[in-house]
Amino acid sequence: MTTWQKYPTPKPLRLATLGILLYQSQSIKPTHIINCAAYVLVDDAENSGRKLAFALNVTGPKNLTALAKRHNLRLIHIGTDYVFDGLKEEAYVETDETNPQSVYGKTKRDGEENHLSPHDHLRGRAKDHSISSGRQRSAPQRLHLRLR
């Protein structure tokens, strides 16, 4: 039986700063990492939020991967369907070619493709279904996980 615990930290984890993240993880001593963190202000990522989107969506997964490798931890990463262009008529699958149309989608794709090992981690994408209609929704409708 698996027991899930939420580990309280005195300060939010600093995903974009590897040294601080490694230091903070010493007191937590995780056995697994579930990365739900992201810069999700899609419209802001196009302008004023570019640097923060890159820090959380690209550098964050890179640093969590380094932490996972250092301590031999399993990393579960939650991504988004914004990595696709929305032109496909049927549902996207993990093997479909990515073609993000926004800064947000590009940072999420780069965080996944550049840093997450295809053999050591579990990746999932939240299906928003708002990509082709332009509407944003606050919660994903479906989540597909597959072992990578």
Phi, psi and omega in degrees: 000133181266135176250124178262134177230145173260122182268114178288139176240148180296331178226156176301147178295138182263084185295329186276356181236103188302313182301316179292319179299315178298318178297313181297325183291340180299322181279337182275320182053062182289156172253337177216159175235128173246111183265103174254000183286141177191155168274111189248010176278084190305313181292319180294329180298338179287338185229261187292339183264010184304311183295318180291322177300317179295316182299314184277324187267339179247303182292323179303306177299325177300314181290322177294325176295318178298317178297316180297317180294318182299322184250011179054052181254154173275132179249126175249122184244130177260120181252206185213158176277001175292353176285350178257165183271349178082008183270344182289137183287324179259178182295143176285152173236162185304331183276354178294146179292137178277151177201069184296145183252005182219163176300317179304309180298321179294319180292322178294318177297314181297322178296323178286308189285327185274340190231338184268118181295134181290349183248343189253354189224161177253132182235141175225155177237132175281131179266109184272328182062009177260000186298322182271340181265346180082357179271143176261146176238151185279340182221145178293147178277325182217155177225126178248128176245142174215146179286127181251000000 
